[in-house]
């Protein structure tokens, strides 16, 4: 899967899981709330990461952008990666 396709798939999944609670189904603009985190995730070629490395990368980026308390449980980020890999 190319980077652009991976980006949009991961964006869709992050919006579905909405780990921070920023997406509002009545506000289409909110679907772009996680763009800074996505750009940071894709600064590295994620196709070179294994499952656990990708989970850790996404989790650490959300901690960096929001802090550990707001980022919440690592389980949410594991779910994001599991869904991403299942649809890939």
ABEGO torsion letter per residue (X at the ends): XBAAAAAAAAAAAAAAAGAAGABBAABAAAAAAAAAAAAAAAABBAAABBAAAAAAAAAAAAAAAAEAAAAEBAAAAAAAAAAAAAAX
